[in-house]
Amino acid sequence: MFDRLIFANDSCYAPIFSFENMFEKMEHSTADFWGPTVNNLIKLPHIQSYFIVFNKRIIKETAFRHFMKKIKPEKTQLDVINKYEIQLTKLLYNIGYTYDTFLDKKLVATSFYLKLFLNKSPFLKRKAFLGDFFIIPPVFSIQMLKFLHYPVKYIKTDINTNINNYIRMKILFRTVKKLIIFSLGPFAKNVIQFKKLLFKQIFYTKLGYFFHMKRK
């Protein structure tokens, strides 16, 4: 029988900071399961499923094994989160198991990435480069990773291999939509000042051209 069971998925780049430091800290926790972050932004707080560690008690737990056997493919990521990620923490908590986090419980995996860097999170979500540019331009994360001597060439390869132009344009339009919405609100002056920098990062970063615009 194993002492721990670890769930991990491919939605992150890691380790940005050493796993050793994280496990060493969590060895002192009395919790039955833990992860780097917990999502407290909704009514049902839950350990985020990109990385979860379970102890031996949970591995033996019948309710846990029954839950795992019921998992099946879902149509959307949101369905997976609602049916499994959220419900697993709820199930274990309701039958008496406790959870903990490596990082401050105010932080989630998609928090402003500078906060994650400052708190020495071993994980950086792929969304930092492939998601919402309005939250943070990808060039920032690249420069931080270079400073930490992380092999960014693997990130470049991943992006070039897995992200097609259709997805990139969807990212662009979503970003522009948010920019317009914020331009109409109380932060209009800030948005105007930020706009030139934002679009510079969207169309040209240290990764190369994120949005390849062909000229005829």
C-alpha positions in Angstrom: 0.0 0.0 0.0 1.3 3.5 -0.9 1.6 6.2 1.6 0.4 8.9 -0.8 -1.7 9.1 -4.0 -1.0 12.1 -6.2 -3.3 13.5 -8.9 -1.6 15.8 -11.4 -2.6 17.0 -14.9 -1.0 18.7 -17.8 -2.5 22.2 -17.3 0.6 23.6 -15.7 4.3 24.1 -16.3 6.5 22.9 -13.4 8.5 22.9 -11.2 9.0 26.7 -11.3 10.2 26.4 -7.7 11.3 23.2 -6.1 8.8 20.5 -5.3 11.0 19.5 -2.4 10.2 22.8 -0.5 6.5 22.2 -1.0 6.5 18.6 0.2 8.8 19.5 3.1 6.3 22.1 4.4 3.3 19.9 3.9 4.9 17.0 5.8 4.1 19.1 8.9 0.4 19.4 8.0 -2.1 17.2 9.7 -4.5 17.4 6.8 -5.7 14.2 5.0 -5.4 15.8 1.5 -3.8 18.9 0.2 -2.9 20.9 -2.9 -1.0 24.0 -3.8 -4.2 26.1 -3.9 -7.8 26.0 -2.9 -10.6 27.9 -4.8 -12.4 29.9 -2.2 -14.0 32.2 -4.8 -17.2 30.2 -5.0 -19.8 28.9 -2.5 -18.2 25.5 -2.5 -14.4 25.8 -1.7 -12.3 23.0 -3.2 -8.7 21.9 -3.7 -7.9 22.6 -7.3 -7.4 19.4 -9.2 -4.3 20.2 -11.2 -2.3 18.8 -8.2 -3.8 17.0 -5.2 -2.1 14.7 -2.6 -4.1 12.2 -0.6 -2.9 10.3 2.4 -3.3 6.6 3.2 -6.6 7.0 5.0 -8.3 8.4 1.9 -6.7 5.8 -0.4 -8.5 3.1 1.8 -11.7 5.1 1.9 -14.6 3.2 0.3 -16.5 6.5 -0.6 -13.4 7.8 -2.3 -13.0 4.7 -4.4 -16.6 4.7 -5.3 -16.4 8.3 -6.4 -13.4 7.6 -8.6 -15.2 4.7 -10.4 -18.1 7.0 -11.3 -15.9 9.4 -13.2 -16.5 9.5 -17.0 -15.6 11.8 -19.9 -17.5 15.1 -20.0 -18.2 17.5 -22.8 -16.7 20.6 -21.2 -14.1 21.6 -18.7 -16.8 23.4 -16.6 -18.7 20.1 -16.4 -15.5 18.3 -15.1 -15.0 21.1 -12.5 -18.6 21.0 -11.3 -19.1 17.2 -11.2 -15.7 16.1 -10.0 -13.2 18.8 -8.9 -15.7 20.6 -6.6 -17.6 17.5 -5.5 -14.5 15.5 -4.5 -13.5 18.1 -1.9 -17.1 18.3 -0.7 -17.4 14.5 -0.4 -14.2 14.1 1.6 -14.8 17.1 3.8 -18.4 16.0 4.6 -17.3 12.5 5.8 -14.7 14.0 8.2 -11.5 14.4 6.2 -9.5 17.7 6.4 -7.6 19.6 3.7 -4.8 22.1 3.5 -2.9 24.2 1.0 0.8 24.9 0.4 0.1 28.5 -0.7 -2.0 31.2 1.1 -5.7 30.3 0.9 -6.4 33.6 -0.8 -4.5 32.5 -3.9 -5.9 30.4 -6.7 -4.0 28.8 -9.6 -5.1 31.7 -11.9 -4.3 34.5 -9.5 -2.1 37.4 -10.8 1.0 35.5 -11.6 3.4 37.8 -9.8 1.7 36.8 -6.6 2.3 33.1 -7.4 6.0 33.8 -8.2 6.5 35.8 -5.0 4.9 32.9 -3.0 7.2 30.4 -4.7 4.4 28.3 -6.3 6.0 25.3 -8.2 3.2 25.6 -10.7 2.4 28.1 -13.5 -0.8 27.5 -15.4 -0.6 27.2 -19.2 -3.3 29.9 -19.3 -0.5 32.4 -18.4 0.5 32.1 -22.1 -2.6 30.7 -23.8 -5.5 32.4 -21.9 -6.5 35.9 -21.0 -4.0 38.5 -22.1 -6.0 41.2 -20.2 -5.0 39.6 -16.9 -1.3 39.5 -17.7 0.6 39.7 -21.0 2.6 36.5 -21.6 5.9 38.3 -22.0 5.9 39.0 -18.3 5.7 35.3 -17.4 8.5 34.5 -19.9 10.8 37.1 -18.5 10.2 35.9 -14.9 10.8 32.3 -15.9 14.1 33.3 -17.6 15.1 35.1 -14.4 14.4 31.8 -12.5 16.4 29.8 -15.1 13.4 27.8 -16.2 13.8 26.2 -19.6 11.3 28.3 -21.6 12.1 26.5 -24.8 9.7 23.8 -23.8 7.0 26.3 -23.3 7.6 27.7 -26.8 7.5 24.2 -28.3 4.2 23.5 -26.4 2.6 26.7 -27.7 3.7 26.2 -31.3 2.6 22.6 -31.3 -0.8 22.8 -29.6 -2.2 26.3 -30.3 -3.6 26.9 -33.7 -4.5 30.3 -35.2 -8.2 29.8 -34.6 -7.6 29.5 -30.8 -5.3 32.5 -30.9 -7.9 34.7 -32.6 -10.5 33.6 -30.0 -8.1 34.7 -27.3 -7.6 38.0 -29.0 -11.3 38.7 -29.4 -12.0 37.9 -25.8 -9.3 40.2 -24.7 -10.6 43.1 -26.9 -14.1 42.5 -25.6 -12.9 43.0 -22.0 -10.8 46.0 -23.0 -13.9 47.7 -24.5 -16.0 46.8 -21.4 -13.4 48.3 -19.0 -13.0 51.3 -21.3 -16.6 52.3 -20.5 -16.2 52.0 -16.8 -14.5 54.0 -14.0 -11.1 52.6 -15.1 -11.3 54.2 -18.5 -8.2 56.4 -18.0 -6.1 53.4 -16.9 -7.3 51.4 -19.8 -6.3 54.1 -22.3 -2.8 54.3 -20.8 -2.5 50.5 -20.8 -3.9 49.9 -24.3 -0.6 50.4 -26.2 1.4 48.2 -24.0 -1.3 45.5 -24.0 -1.6 45.3 -27.8 2.2 45.3 -28.1 2.3 42.2 -25.9 -0.6 40.5 -27.7 0.9 40.9 -31.2 4.5 40.6 -30.4 6.2 39.0 -27.5 9.5 37.3 -26.7 7.8 34.1 -27.8 7.5 35.5 -31.3 4.4 36.5 -33.1 1.4 35.1 -31.2 -1.0 36.1 -33.8 0.5 35.6 -37.3 -0.9 38.2 -39.6 -0.2 37.5 -43.2 0.2 40.4 -45.5 -0.9 40.0 -49.1 
